[in-house]
Amino acid sequence: MEAFVSESFLQKADKNALKKLQAVCPQYEMLTNPVFLKISDTKTPQGVLVVVKRSNRSAEDLFAHAPEGKKPLLLLCERIQDPGNLGTILRTAEAAGATGVIISSDSVDPYSPKVVRATMGAILRIPFATVESVTEAVNLCKANGTPVYAATLEKAQSYDTISYKGPCAFVVGNEGEGLLPETIAAATQNVFIPMEGKTESLNAAIASALLLYEANRQRRNGQ
């Protein structure tokens, strides 16, 4: 792992910040502010850049290396295009106790700078894998004893009327078009989130949060 810090960061950083940096990367290189701005993609960088190895997990790994004693709670993302949405989804998945996230290859790149920033560091902690076909990932989940609930209005049941205490996975789709028909057909059951007023749909990240936190709530309360 390599780390680079700007002059201004070192001038402003307190002992605690430097201690945390050295704990992660004992050796780092200081760059002048103009050079640091050149290698950063933001206009106002925070002053620390770290080079890390990309995750190379497969969808199978999320089952083979699931946390001991923890029932699978997976989120499958199909054709998510907005970087902020995907970043928020990864961050929320960690917070809600998801054991992993599966992302279709035609979604926005999870390693794009905007996605990484939106995760607020969760991308380094939440296990995730990229797949060519979410439909195949759905079938993989079911083959591993994990029911899959597709977020769609088509022949769906309210999401808060189902038990998620056992292994489960949710699949959410593209912000504008939703899930592919074949993905919906492959799911165990369809679920919808009740909405009032004239709202037709929810942001993909918000929908993911509601679904994951309902499973989290049920598991915590033993319902």
N, C-alpha and C positions, 0 to 999 in steps of 0.2 A: 504494500500500500504506500502510495506517495501523497504527500500533502504540501500545499502551497498557501502561503498567507501573505497578505499585503502589508506594506509599511504602516498604513493607517490602522489596521487591525491590531498590530503589535503595540502601537502607541496608546490605543484605547482599551485593550483587553485587560481585565483584572486577573489576579492570580488564579482564581477559580476556573476561568475560561481557559487559561493556558494549561492548567493542570488537566482539564478534560481533554484538550487537544493532544497533549503529550501521552495521555493514557491510551488513546486510540492510535496515534502515530508518533512514537518517540522522537523521530527526526523529521523536520519539515524545512522547506526552503522559503526564505523570504523574497518577495518580488517587489519591485518598485510599483507604486500605484498605477502609472501609465501602462506598464507591462501586464499587471494583473487585470486591468480593464480590457486589454487586448484579448486575453484568453478566456475571459468571462463573457457569458451571453446576456448578462443583465446590465442595465445602466447604473444601478446602484448596488453592486455586490456586497455581501456581508463581510467579505475579506478572507474567507477560507474556501479552498478547493481541494477535494480529495479524489484521487484516482483509485477506484476499487474494481474488483473482478465482478463481471456480470453473473447473475444466477443462471444456472443451466439445468433447472429442474424439468422433469417431464410430468405430465398429469398423473402418471402411475406413481411417481415419487410422493405425491401428496397423500396417497393411501399407504404406501410402503413405509414412509417415515412420519406418519402422523404422531402427534404428541401422545405419549403413553397415558392410557387411562382416559383420554378425551375422545368423545364421540365426534365423528366427522361433521363439520359445519362448513360447507363450501359455497362459494359464490362463483357462478359461471357468467362471464360477460361476453356478449356477442355484438360485434360491430360497434363498439363504443367509440365515438369520434372526437369528443371534446376532451382535451387534455385535463382540464380542471375537473371534469366528471370522473375520469379514470383515477386521477390522483386522489380525489376525495373518497372514491370507492375503496381504494387500497388502505387509506388511512382509517376509514370507518370499519373496514373488515377486521383490522387488527384490534380496534377498540371494542368491537362487539364479540370478540373471541372466536372469530372464524379460524378454521385450521388451514385454510388455503383459498386461493383465488385462481381461477382458470380463465385465460383471456384469449379470444380468437385472434389469429394473426392479421385479420383485416381490421382490427381495432387500431386506435392510435398507439404508437410505440410507447410501452411503459417506461422506457428509458429516455424518452424525450425530456428536455430540460423542464418544460412546463409541468409535465406529469410528476417528475421527481420532486419539484418544489412543492407541488400541491399535496404530496404524501407526508410532508413534514417529517421525513426520516422513516416512515413506516415501510417504504419500499425495501429497506435493509433488514426488516424484521419479519414481515408477513410472507410466508411461503407462497409463491405463485409460479404458474407455468403458462406458456403460450402454446396454443394448439391450432391446427389448420381448420378443424371442424368442431364446433361446439356440440353438434348433434352426436358425434362420436364420443365426445367427453361425457355427454348425458348417458349414453349407453355404458360407458366405463363406470360411471357412478353407480348405475343400477346393478351392474355385474358385481360390484363390490358391496352390495347390500345397502346402498344409499339412495333413498327415494329423491326424485328431482321435481321441484315445484317451479313451473314456468309462470313468470309474471306477465299475464295477458288477460284481456277482457273476454276472450273466446271460451265459452262453456266453463267459466271459472267459478271458484268458491272463495268467499271472503278469507283473506289470509289469516285473520285472527280467530278462525273457527277450527283450525287444524292443529294437531299436536306435533311439535318438532323436538320432543324430548329425546328421540332416538337419532341415529345418523340422518342427515338431510342435506340437500343442496338446493340453492335457488339459482334460477337463470334469468338474467335481465338482458334486454336487447337495445338495439339502436335507438337513439334519442328521438328520431323522427318516424321510423318505420317499425319499431318494435322487433320482435323475434321472427326468425324465418319459419315458414310453415312446417318444415321438416323437423325443426327443433321443438316446436310446440307438440307435434305428433309424437315425438320420442319421449317427452316428459311423462312422469308418473301421474301428475295432476296439475291443473292450471289454477292459479290463484290471482285474485285482484285486490287492490287496495281501495276501499270505499272512498268516494270523494263527493263533496257537496258543492253547491254553486254551479258555475258553468265551466269549471276546470275539466279539461278532457284528459289530461295526463300529468304525471309527475316527472320531475327531473330524475334521470337514471340513478344518480347518486343518492337522492332522497329516498327513492323506492328501495334501493339496496339497503339503506340504513334501517328503514321500517321493518323490512323482512328479517334482516339479521338480528335486530334488537328484539323482535318478537320471540325468535328462537332463544336468544340469550335470556330474556325475561322468564320464559317457561322453564328453562333449565335451572336458573337460579332459584326460582320459587318452587320447583318440583311439581309444577302443574301438569 
